[in-house]
Amino acid sequence: MNRVYAYLRASTTDQDANRAKSQLEDFAMNQGLKISSYFTENESGAILKRPELFRLLDIAENGDVLLVEQVDRISRLNNEDWTLLKKLIIDKGINIVSLDLPTSHQFVKEGDEFTKRMLQAINSMMLDMLAAISRKDHEDRRKRQAQGVQKAKELGKYKGRPVNQELHFQIEELLLDNKSYSSIQRLLGCSRHTISKVKKKMT
């Protein structure tokens, strides 16, 4: 059995990059696998330059598994950067296994060459789709934030320092991950009122 490397990422230092560690450990245990190493960092998924991810890719060898909670932990990249990253992963023969992509789970099981090639083709297409969706989600949320500021200016309600857009963006990401209000308060140190305000903007 080839080695399994877990990659954990959060956008900022205010977020806990290790929050999904137990989920990855549970998955590995259920599959009868052992995670060789964890690579953790606080960097935006929208940028290609991520030291820990590239350290993992440098160490990993053909047939090894890169295990993540969700595809967006690897990429919220634009198409050009995603193409570069994906090519590096494919050229090294690394298999991406993501908890939110069931077709990828087969890569941790033994199988014949034909089955593996079919799975790689299917998984490659699914990865492209999810990476594109993650990027669009990232861009759409940024656009909504900018529109909210513009609308507030037009209504004369935009005064003094702007709303902490980065904090609101982090809260929105955690809400989309189905985190509770208490968990978000603990991770970001914000009030329940702020969380509720962000929640209302999302509906």
VEXKOL-169133 format. One record per residue (C-alpha): residue number from 1; residue in one letter; x, y, z. Coordinates in steps of 0.02 Angstrom, whole numbers. Layout:
// residues N
@i->NUM	aa->a	c1->X	c2->Y	c3->Z
...
// end
This chain:
// residues 203
@i->1	aa->m	c1->0	c2->0	c3->0
@i->2	aa->n	c1->66	c2->171	c3->-49
@i->3	aa->r	c1->80	c2->312	c3->77
@i->4	aa->v	c1->-62	c2->428	c3->125
@i->5	aa->y	c1->-27	c2->613	c3->157
@i->6	aa->a	c1->-161	c2->723	c3->235
@i->7	aa->y	c1->-172	c2->906	c3->184
@i->8	aa->l	c1->-261	c2->1029	c3->299
@i->9	aa->r	c1->-289	c2->1211	c3->249
@i->10	aa->a	c1->-380	c2->1363	c3->315
@i->11	aa->s	c1->-386	c2->1534	c3->235
@i->12	aa->t	c1->-317	c2->1637	c3->380
@i->13	aa->t	c1->-227	c2->1617	c3->545
@i->14	aa->d	c1->-393	c2->1657	c3->632
@i->15	aa->q	c1->-462	c2->1492	c3->569
@i->16	aa->d	c1->-415	c2->1320	c3->633
@i->17	aa->a	c1->-334	c2->1224	c3->490
@i->18	aa->n	c1->-338	c2->1066	c3->596
@i->19	aa->r	c1->-527	c2->1066	c3->618
@i->20	aa->a	c1->-551	c2->926	c3->489
@i->21	aa->k	c1->-411	c2->817	c3->556
@i->22	aa->s	c1->-528	c2->699	c3->650
@i->23	aa->q	c1->-634	c2->673	c3->493
@i->24	aa->l	c1->-481	c2->624	c3->392
@i->25	aa->e	c1->-423	c2->508	c3->531
@i->26	aa->d	c1->-594	c2->425	c3->540
@i->27	aa->f	c1->-596	c2->399	c3->352
@i->28	aa->a	c1->-422	c2->324	c3->353
@i->29	aa->m	c1->-465	c2->208	c3->497
@i->30	aa->n	c1->-624	c2->149	c3->411
@i->31	aa->q	c1->-523	c2->111	c3->255
@i->32	aa->g	c1->-388	c2->20	c3->353
@i->33	aa->l	c1->-259	c2->152	c3->311
@i->34	aa->k	c1->-127	c2->245	c3->409
@i->35	aa->i	c1->-90	c2->428	c3->375
@i->36	aa->s	c1->98	c2->446	c3->354
@i->37	aa->s	c1->108	c2->635	c3->380
@i->38	aa->y	c1->2	c2->790	c3->401
@i->39	aa->f	c1->36	c2->951	c3->306
@i->40	aa->t	c1->-53	c2->1101	c3->381
@i->41	aa->e	c1->-55	c2->1284	c3->331
@i->42	aa->n	c1->-156	c2->1444	c3->337
@i->43	aa->e	c1->-159	c2->1508	c3->160
@i->44	aa->s	c1->-296	c2->1558	c3->40
@i->45	aa->g	c1->-351	c2->1423	c3->-81
@i->46	aa->a	c1->-362	c2->1559	c3->-214
@i->47	aa->i	c1->-172	c2->1574	c3->-225
@i->48	aa->l	c1->-53	c2->1446	c3->-298
@i->49	aa->k	c1->93	c2->1484	c3->-184
@i->50	aa->r	c1->65	c2->1369	c3->-34
@i->51	aa->p	c1->227	c2->1305	c3->44
@i->52	aa->e	c1->155	c2->1155	c3->137
@i->53	aa->l	c1->56	c2->1092	c3->-12
@i->54	aa->f	c1->209	c2->1098	c3->-122
@i->55	aa->r	c1->315	c2->1016	c3->13
@i->56	aa->l	c1->190	c2->873	c3->14
@i->57	aa->l	c1->195	c2->861	c3->-176
@i->58	aa->d	c1->385	c2->861	c3->-173
@i->59	aa->i	c1->391	c2->716	c3->-48
@i->60	aa->a	c1->250	c2->612	c3->-122
@i->61	aa->e	c1->291	c2->479	c3->-250
@i->62	aa->n	c1->197	c2->387	c3->-387
@i->63	aa->g	c1->41	c2->303	c3->-318
@i->64	aa->d	c1->38	c2->399	c3->-154
@i->65	aa->v	c1->-125	c2->476	c3->-93
@i->66	aa->l	c1->-157	c2->660	c3->-56
@i->67	aa->l	c1->-303	c2->657	c3->66
@i->68	aa->v	c1->-413	c2->810	c3->94
@i->69	aa->e	c1->-580	c2->851	c3->173
@i->70	aa->q	c1->-648	c2->944	c3->20
@i->71	aa->v	c1->-581	c2->984	c3->-153
@i->72	aa->d	c1->-583	c2->1170	c3->-111
@i->73	aa->r	c1->-447	c2->1136	c3->19
@i->74	aa->i	c1->-333	c2->1109	c3->-131
@i->75	aa->s	c1->-404	c2->1235	c3->-253
@i->76	aa->r	c1->-504	c2->1393	c3->-268
@i->77	aa->l	c1->-382	c2->1437	c3->-406
@i->78	aa->n	c1->-413	c2->1520	c3->-573
@i->79	aa->n	c1->-409	c2->1403	c3->-722
@i->80	aa->e	c1->-227	c2->1439	c3->-769
@i->81	aa->d	c1->-159	c2->1404	c3->-594
@i->82	aa->w	c1->-270	c2->1250	c3->-571
@i->83	aa->t	c1->-206	c2->1180	c3->-736
@i->84	aa->l	c1->-26	c2->1200	c3->-676
@i->85	aa->l	c1->-61	c2->1121	c3->-506
@i->86	aa->k	c1->-161	c2->977	c3->-580
@i->87	aa->k	c1->-24	c2->941	c3->-708
@i->88	aa->l	c1->106	c2->930	c3->-569
@i->89	aa->i	c1->-5	c2->809	c3->-472
@i->90	aa->i	c1->-39	c2->701	c3->-625
@i->91	aa->d	c1->143	c2->700	c3->-683
@i->92	aa->k	c1->197	c2->635	c3->-513
@i->93	aa->g	c1->61	c2->503	c3->-514
@i->94	aa->i	c1->-18	c2->563	c3->-351
@i->95	aa->n	c1->-199	c2->513	c3->-317
@i->96	aa->i	c1->-313	c2->645	c3->-241
@i->97	aa->v	c1->-439	c2->572	c3->-120
@i->98	aa->s	c1->-568	c2->695	c3->-55
@i->99	aa->l	c1->-704	c2->655	c3->71
@i->100	aa->d	c1->-831	c2->753	c3->-32
@i->101	aa->l	c1->-789	c2->658	c3->-192
@i->102	aa->p	c1->-846	c2->476	c3->-173
@i->103	aa->t	c1->-772	c2->422	c3->-340
@i->104	aa->s	c1->-599	c2->461	c3->-272
@i->105	aa->h	c1->-618	c2->342	c3->-125
@i->106	aa->q	c1->-581	c2->195	c3->-239
@i->107	aa->f	c1->-399	c2->251	c3->-253
@i->108	aa->v	c1->-364	c2->183	c3->-78
@i->109	aa->k	c1->-417	c2->9	c3->-133
@i->110	aa->e	c1->-325	c2->-120	c3->-235
@i->111	aa->g	c1->-386	c2->-143	c3->-413
@i->112	aa->d	c1->-334	c2->-196	c3->-588
@i->113	aa->e	c1->-249	c2->-78	c3->-710
@i->114	aa->f	c1->-404	c2->-52	c3->-818
@i->115	aa->t	c1->-513	c2->-6	c3->-668
@i->116	aa->k	c1->-381	c2->115	c3->-605
@i->117	aa->r	c1->-369	c2->203	c3->-774
@i->118	aa->m	c1->-558	c2->219	c3->-787
@i->119	aa->l	c1->-566	c2->290	c3->-610
@i->120	aa->q	c1->-427	c2->413	c3->-648
@i->121	aa->a	c1->-521	c2->476	c3->-801
@i->122	aa->i	c1->-685	c2->496	c3->-706
@i->123	aa->n	c1->-600	c2->573	c3->-556
@i->124	aa->s	c1->-503	c2->697	c3->-663
@i->125	aa->m	c1->-666	c2->761	c3->-738
@i->126	aa->m	c1->-749	c2->773	c3->-567
@i->127	aa->l	c1->-599	c2->865	c3->-494
@i->128	aa->d	c1->-605	c2->993	c3->-635
@i->129	aa->m	c1->-790	c2->1021	c3->-605
@i->130	aa->l	c1->-773	c2->1042	c3->-417
@i->131	aa->a	c1->-621	c2->1155	c3->-435
@i->132	aa->a	c1->-720	c2->1264	c3->-556
@i->133	aa->i	c1->-868	c2->1270	c3->-437
@i->134	aa->s	c1->-754	c2->1315	c3->-291
@i->135	aa->r	c1->-677	c2->1457	c3->-390
@i->136	aa->k	c1->-847	c2->1523	c3->-445
@i->137	aa->d	c1->-909	c2->1515	c3->-266
@i->138	aa->h	c1->-756	c2->1614	c3->-210
@i->139	aa->e	c1->-781	c2->1747	c3->-344
@i->140	aa->d	c1->-969	c2->1759	c3->-315
@i->141	aa->r	c1->-948	c2->1790	c3->-129
@i->142	aa->r	c1->-818	c2->1925	c3->-160
@i->143	aa->k	c1->-935	c2->2006	c3->-286
@i->144	aa->r	c1->-1081	c2->2004	c3->-163
@i->145	aa->q	c1->-973	c2->2085	c3->-31
@i->146	aa->a	c1->-922	c2->2224	c3->-150
@i->147	aa->q	c1->-1103	c2->2249	c3->-204
@i->148	aa->g	c1->-1156	c2->2261	c3->-21
@i->149	aa->v	c1->-1030	c2->2400	c3->10
@i->150	aa->q	c1->-1085	c2->2492	c3->-148
@i->151	aa->k	c1->-1268	c2->2480	c3->-101
@i->152	aa->a	c1->-1232	c2->2545	c3->74
@i->153	aa->k	c1->-1140	c2->2693	c3->-2
@i->154	aa->e	c1->-1286	c2->2733	c3->-118
@i->155	aa->l	c1->-1407	c2->2729	c3->29
@i->156	aa->g	c1->-1294	c2->2839	c3->133
@i->157	aa->k	c1->-1270	c2->2703	c3->263
@i->158	aa->y	c1->-1087	c2->2678	c3->229
@i->159	aa->k	c1->-996	c2->2784	c3->356
@i->160	aa->g	c1->-825	c2->2781	c3->438
@i->161	aa->r	c1->-726	c2->2620	c3->432
@i->162	aa->p	c1->-796	c2->2487	c3->316
@i->163	aa->v	c1->-868	c2->2323	c3->378
@i->164	aa->n	c1->-734	c2->2195	c3->413
@i->165	aa->q	c1->-758	c2->2107	c3->247
@i->166	aa->e	c1->-625	c2->1976	c3->282
@i->167	aa->l	c1->-710	c2->1927	c3->445
@i->168	aa->h	c1->-879	c2->1917	c3->358
@i->169	aa->f	c1->-801	c2->1811	c3->221
@i->170	aa->q	c1->-728	c2->1692	c3->351
@i->171	aa->i	c1->-895	c2->1679	c3->441
@i->172	aa->e	c1->-984	c2->1642	c3->278
@i->173	aa->e	c1->-859	c2->1503	c3->236
@i->174	aa->l	c1->-885	c2->1423	c3->406
@i->175	aa->l	c1->-1075	c2->1437	c3->391
@i->176	aa->l	c1->-1064	c2->1351	c3->222
@i->177	aa->d	c1->-965	c2->1214	c3->309
@i->178	aa->n	c1->-1114	c2->1195	c3->427
@i->179	aa->k	c1->-1018	c2->1254	c3->579
@i->180	aa->s	c1->-1121	c2->1303	c3->731
@i->181	aa->y	c1->-1129	c2->1482	c3->796
@i->182	aa->s	c1->-1031	c2->1428	c3->950
@i->183	aa->s	c1->-894	c2->1349	c3->844
@i->184	aa->i	c1->-879	c2->1506	c3->739
@i->185	aa->q	c1->-871	c2->1616	c3->894
@i->186	aa->r	c1->-733	c2->1507	c3->964
@i->187	aa->l	c1->-633	c2->1505	c3->801
@i->188	aa->l	c1->-651	c2->1689	c3->753
@i->189	aa->g	c1->-689	c2->1777	c3->918
@i->190	aa->c	c1->-839	c2->1869	c3->844
@i->191	aa->s	c1->-1012	c2->1900	c3->916
@i->192	aa->r	c1->-1169	c2->1798	c3->880
@i->193	aa->h	c1->-1248	c2->1959	c3->816
@i->194	aa->t	c1->-1113	c2->1972	c3->681
@i->195	aa->i	c1->-1138	c2->1791	c3->633
@i->196	aa->s	c1->-1325	c2->1816	c3->622
@i->197	aa->k	c1->-1302	c2->1970	c3->513
@i->198	aa->v	c1->-1192	c2->1873	c3->392
@i->199	aa->k	c1->-1317	c2->1728	c3->392
@i->200	aa->k	c1->-1458	c2->1845	c3->342
@i->201	aa->k	c1->-1356	c2->1915	c3->198
@i->202	aa->m	c1->-1330	c2->1739	c3->132
@i->203	aa->t	c1->-1515	c2->1701	c3->119
// end
